[in-house]
Amino acid sequence: MKTLREVPIGGKAKVVKLHGEGAIKRRIMDMGITRGTEIYVRKVAPLGDPIELNVRGYELSLRKADAELIEVE
């Protein structure tokens, strides 16, 4: 299993599954990250957290803890 956190800068990934439950999973889905969505990793903050992503044509910053809950291929 590979998570979004493991995708290198400049890499693309496709969402396979969202882990987590309740409010956390709902918040991730509300950001537009759902199964089948393609995500491009733009950059990572100097200290490693957060990660800047391009999702569905907009830019999104996501904490590494949340990125761990997103399984990608």
Secondary structure, 3 states (H helix, E strand, C coil): CEEHHHCCCCCEEEEEEECCCHHHHHHHHHCCCCCCCEEEEEEECCCCCCEEEEECCEEEEECHHHHCCEEEC
